[in-house]
């Protein structure tokens, strides 16, 4: 640790753990009270110190315990007022996700990051954390029929690399190929294989769930990634949403959804090989696709707002919309790994 990092740790330990006043800390560190104030601010910004408020009226703790017990994952429920605006809810979930991710990701680790509305919000709330030998890799392609998608995805992924001082690996392929055969050919190219290998070696995957509808629309459904025929096919297949642009039915099945043969994101099966898989969800319109993602076993950790958590449990306890059975559901729906 540098001298400044040691001072940040000492100041934070004395102030938050030992209840020492700032004037006393300043004398102990041979500095000024204003410098101690800046050290404490630095401790909060870097995630060394996390401050959590738990109002007695919130259902968040009990909701989190119920979701964890039901699905065998670690759950972090963000308290939000019932009258809160969707954009505010998204921001609160993004802040919590960013702090949690920064506490886990460290030197010599690989972070796989998807893209989308929620992940863009997380990228804007990342606290800076210096790491060494770390890598951030894009999990799914971003080009669509309207644009290359490169600027959007590159800026998002680069934000994670900048926050952690990590090397960045972009994935310059379409979000969806026109033909499955094209994807199969591209997956044999060495430049693509190199990115796929980095994805497979990831220690942490960060993603959200996409919903076909919603007040804050999922990026894949609102930015030209699907044409009318694609959307019609999704409805015919009873698709409720996606994870990393891989489409899911309500029962968690995905393998026989035709569009998935053209998708460039990791399948639930591939995601389950990554030790820690963090999903961030904001907005109760995503409760149904979130339940599908849980049934597909895609995540080990979940950050979700209070209203969505309550809606998720309501659907799950009522039997929930299960969709039609498919090749991807069943055993994988309850599989988890740490």
matplotlib code that plots the C-alpha trace (Angstrom):
import matplotlib.pyplot as plt

x = [0.0, 1.1, 1.5, -1.8, -3.7, -2.3, -3.5, -7.0, -7.2, -6.0, -8.3, -11.3, -10.6, -10.2, -13.3, -15.8, -14.6, -13.1, -15.4, -12.3, -13.0, -11.4, -9.3, -7.7, -7.1, -5.5, -3.0, -2.3, -1.5, 0.3, -2.0, -5.0, -8.7, -9.5, -7.1, -8.7, -12.1, -10.7, -9.2, -12.6, -14.3, -11.7, -12.5, -16.2, -15.5, -13.2, -15.6, -13.3, -16.2, -19.8, -22.7, -26.1, -29.4, -32.0, -35.3, -37.5, -40.4, -38.5, -39.2, -35.8, -34.1, -36.9, -37.4, -33.7, -33.7, -36.8, -35.3, -32.0, -33.8, -35.9, -33.2, -30.0, -28.3, -27.0, -29.5, -29.1, -32.5, -32.3, -35.0, -36.9, -40.1, -43.3, -43.6, -40.1, -39.6, -38.2, -35.0, -34.4, -34.9, -32.4, -29.9, -30.2, -29.7, -26.8, -25.1, -25.5, -24.2, -21.2, -20.1, -20.6, -18.6, -15.8, -15.5, -15.1, -13.1, -9.3, -5.9, -5.3, -9.0, -11.2, -14.5, -17.0, -19.5, -22.7, -24.3, -27.7, -29.6, -28.9, -25.2, -24.7, -26.1, -23.7, -20.8, -21.5, -21.5, -18.3, -15.9, -12.3, -10.2, -6.6, -5.9, -3.0, -3.1, -6.9, -9.0, -12.5, -14.0, -17.2, -19.6, -21.8, -21.6, -23.3, -23.6, -27.2, -29.0, -28.9, -25.4, -22.2, -23.0, -19.2, -19.3, -22.1, -20.6, -17.0, -17.8, -19.6, -17.0, -14.2, -15.8, -15.2, -11.7, -10.9, -12.5, -10.3, -7.2, -7.8, -7.0, -10.1, -11.1, -14.0, -16.1, -16.6, -19.3, -23.0, -25.4, -27.2, -25.9, -28.3, -27.6, -26.5, -23.9, -22.2, -21.9, -20.4, -17.8, -16.9, -16.5, -13.7, -11.7, -8.7, -9.5, -13.0, -11.7, -9.3, -12.2, -14.3, -11.4, -11.2, -14.9, -14.6, -11.8, -13.8, -13.9, -17.0, -19.8, -22.0, -25.3, -28.9, -32.1, -33.9, -37.7, -39.8, -41.8, -41.2, -41.1, -37.3, -37.0, -34.3, -31.7, -31.9, -35.7, -35.4, -32.3, -32.8, -31.4, -34.6, -36.8, -40.6, -40.2, -37.8, -40.2, -43.1, -41.0, -40.2, -43.9, -44.6, -41.9, -43.3, -40.1, -40.3, -36.9, -33.2, -29.8, -26.8, -29.1, -29.9, -33.7, -35.6, -39.1, -40.8, -39.8, -36.1, -35.8, -33.7, -31.9, -34.6, -35.4, -34.4, -33.0, -30.5, -28.6, -27.7, -27.1, -23.5, -23.9, -23.0, -25.8, -27.0, -25.0, -21.8, -22.6, -22.9, -19.2, -18.2, -17.7, -19.5, -22.4, -23.8, -27.2, -28.6, -32.3, -34.4, -38.1, -40.9, -41.7, -38.6, -39.9, -41.1, -37.8, -35.9, -37.7, -36.9, -33.2, -33.3, -34.9, -32.2, -29.5, -27.8, -26.8, -25.1, -25.7, -28.6, -29.0, -32.7, -35.0, -37.6, -40.7, -39.3, -38.2, -41.7, -43.2, -40.8, -41.8, -45.5, -45.1, -42.9, -45.2, -48.2, -46.7, -45.6, -45.9, -44.0, -44.2, -44.1, -41.5, -38.3, -35.0, -33.3, -35.5, -35.7, -32.5, -30.6, -33.4, -32.2, -28.5, -26.3, -22.5, -20.3]
y = [0.0, 3.6, 6.0, 7.7, 4.4, 3.6, 7.0, 6.4, 3.0, 4.4, 7.4, 5.2, 2.6, 5.2, 7.2, 4.5, 1.6, 3.3, 6.4, 8.8, 12.4, 14.0, 16.4, 13.5, 11.6, 14.6, 14.8, 11.1, 11.3, 14.7, 16.4, 18.8, 18.2, 19.0, 16.4, 13.8, 14.8, 14.2, 10.8, 9.7, 10.9, 8.8, 5.8, 6.1, 6.7, 3.7, 1.4, 0.8, 2.2, 1.4, 3.2, 1.5, 2.8, 0.2, 2.0, -0.1, 0.1, -1.4, -4.9, -5.2, -7.5, -10.0, -10.0, -10.6, -13.6, -15.1, -14.8, -16.3, -19.2, -19.9, -19.8, -20.5, -17.2, -14.2, -11.3, -7.6, -5.8, -2.0, -0.1, 2.3, 4.3, 3.1, 6.5, 6.6, 7.3, 4.5, 6.5, 7.0, 3.3, 2.4, 4.8, 3.3, -0.2, 1.0, 2.6, -0.6, -2.8, -0.6, -0.6, -4.4, -5.1, -2.8, -4.7, -8.1, -7.2, -7.1, -7.5, -10.5, -11.1, -11.1, -9.4, -10.2, -7.3, -7.3, -4.1, -2.5, 0.2, -1.1, -1.8, 1.7, 3.1, 0.9, 2.1, 5.8, 4.9, 2.9, 4.0, 4.1, 1.2, 0.6, -3.0, -4.7, -7.4, -7.3, -7.6, -6.5, -8.4, -7.7, -10.6, -10.1, -8.3, -5.0, -4.2, -4.0, -3.3, 0.5, 1.1, -0.7, -0.6, -0.2, 3.3, 2.4, -0.8, 0.4, 3.5, 1.3, -1.4, 1.2, 2.8, -0.4, -0.7, 2.9, 2.6, -0.5, 0.3, -2.9, -4.1, -4.0, -6.6, -5.6, -8.1, -6.5, -8.8, -8.3, -8.8, -11.2, -12.7, -13.0, -16.7, -19.4, -20.6, -17.1, -17.3, -20.8, -19.6, -16.5, -18.5, -20.4, -17.1, -16.7, -13.1, -14.0, -17.2, -15.0, -13.0, -16.1, -17.6, -14.6, -14.8, -18.4, -17.6, -14.8, -14.7, -12.5, -11.9, -8.8, -8.6, -7.7, -9.1, -7.7, -7.3, -7.0, -4.2, -1.6, 2.1, 2.0, -0.2, -2.8, -1.7, -4.8, -4.2, -0.4, 0.2, -1.7, -5.1, -7.0, -6.6, -7.2, -10.8, -11.4, -9.9, -12.0, -15.1, -14.3, -14.0, -17.3, -18.9, -17.5, -15.6, -13.2, -11.6, -12.2, -12.5, -11.3, -11.4, -15.0, -15.3, -17.2, -18.5, -18.1, -21.6, -20.8, -22.8, -21.3, -24.0, -24.5, -20.8, -20.3, -16.8, -18.0, -19.9, -16.4, -14.6, -13.8, -13.7, -16.6, -19.1, -19.9, -23.1, -21.1, -18.5, -21.2, -22.0, -18.6, -18.7, -15.5, -14.1, -10.8, -9.7, -6.2, -5.6, -2.4, -2.2, -4.5, -5.0, -7.2, -9.6, -12.2, -12.3, -12.2, -15.3, -17.0, -16.1, -17.6, -20.7, -21.0, -20.8, -17.8, -16.0, -16.5, -12.9, -10.5, -6.8, -5.8, -3.0, -3.6, -3.4, -5.9, -8.2, -8.3, -8.8, -11.6, -13.5, -12.9, -14.5, -17.4, -18.3, -18.2, -20.7, -17.9, -17.8, -20.9, -20.8, -24.0, -26.6, -26.5, -28.2, -25.6, -25.8, -28.4, -29.4, -26.2, -24.1, -24.6, -25.1, -22.7, -22.5, -20.3]
z = [0.0, -0.7, 2.2, 1.2, 1.1, 4.6, 5.8, 4.3, 6.1, 9.4, 9.3, 8.3, 11.0, 13.7, 12.7, 11.9, 14.0, 17.1, 17.1, 17.3, 16.5, 13.4, 15.5, 17.4, 14.1, 12.6, 15.6, 15.3, 11.6, 12.0, 9.5, 9.5, 10.2, 6.5, 5.3, 7.5, 6.0, 2.6, 3.6, 4.9, 1.7, -0.2, 1.9, 0.9, -2.8, -3.1, -1.4, 1.6, 3.7, 2.8, 4.6, 4.6, 5.9, 6.9, 7.7, 10.0, 7.5, 4.6, 3.4, 1.8, 4.3, 4.5, 0.7, 0.2, 2.6, 0.9, -2.6, -1.3, 0.3, -2.7, -5.4, -3.6, -4.4, -2.5, -2.8, -2.2, -2.2, -2.6, -0.6, -2.8, -2.1, -3.8, -5.4, -6.8, -10.5, -12.7, -13.4, -9.7, -9.0, -11.8, -10.3, -6.8, -8.2, -10.3, -7.3, -5.1, -8.0, -8.6, -5.0, -4.7, -7.9, -6.8, -3.5, -5.4, -8.4, -7.8, -9.4, -11.8, -12.3, -15.4, -15.5, -18.2, -18.9, -21.0, -22.2, -21.9, -20.1, -16.6, -17.2, -18.7, -15.4, -13.4, -15.5, -14.5, -10.8, -10.6, -7.8, -9.0, -7.8, -8.9, -9.9, -11.7, -14.3, -14.5, -17.6, -18.6, -21.5, -23.4, -23.2, -26.3, -29.7, -30.2, -33.9, -35.3, -38.6, -37.9, -36.5, -35.9, -32.1, -31.5, -30.1, -27.6, -26.3, -26.5, -24.3, -21.8, -21.5, -21.5, -18.4, -16.5, -17.7, -16.7, -13.2, -12.4, -14.5, -16.4, -19.9, -22.1, -24.7, -27.0, -29.0, -32.4, -33.8, -34.3, -31.5, -33.8, -37.0, -40.0, -40.3, -37.8, -40.3, -40.3, -36.5, -36.7, -39.2, -37.2, -34.0, -35.8, -36.5, -34.2, -33.4, -32.2, -30.5, -28.4, -27.0, -26.4, -24.5, -22.3, -21.6, -20.6, -18.1, -16.4, -12.6, -12.5, -15.0, -14.8, -16.7, -16.4, -17.8, -20.8, -20.9, -24.0, -22.4, -19.7, -18.7, -19.0, -22.2, -22.5, -25.0, -27.2, -27.8, -28.4, -30.5, -33.8, -32.9, -33.8, -36.9, -37.0, -38.0, -35.1, -32.6, -34.0, -33.7, -30.1, -29.3, -31.1, -28.9, -25.7, -25.0, -22.0, -22.0, -22.4, -20.6, -22.6, -25.8, -25.3, -25.1, -22.4, -21.9, -18.5, -17.5, -18.1, -21.3, -24.1, -26.2, -28.9, -29.3, -33.0, -32.6, -30.0, -32.8, -34.1, -30.8, -29.8, -26.0, -23.7, -23.1, -19.5, -19.7, -20.5, -17.8, -15.2, -15.7, -14.4, -10.6, -9.7, -11.8, -10.7, -12.1, -11.6, -12.1, -11.8, -12.6, -11.7, -15.4, -15.3, -12.6, -15.2, -17.2, -13.9, -12.7, -16.0, -15.6, -12.1, -13.3, -16.0, -13.2, -14.7, -11.5, -8.1, -6.9, -7.5, -6.9, -7.3, -6.2, -3.5, -5.7, -8.2, -5.5, -4.1, -7.5, -8.2, -5.1, -5.8, -9.2, -8.0, -5.1, -7.3, -9.7, -11.9, -15.7, -16.7, -20.5, -22.5, -21.6, -23.7, -24.0, -21.8, -18.8, -16.1, -14.2, -15.0, -13.6, -10.0, -10.5, -8.7, -8.1, -6.0]

ax = plt.figure().add_subplot(projection="3d")
ax.plot(x, y, z, "-o")
ax.set_aspect("equal")
plt.show()
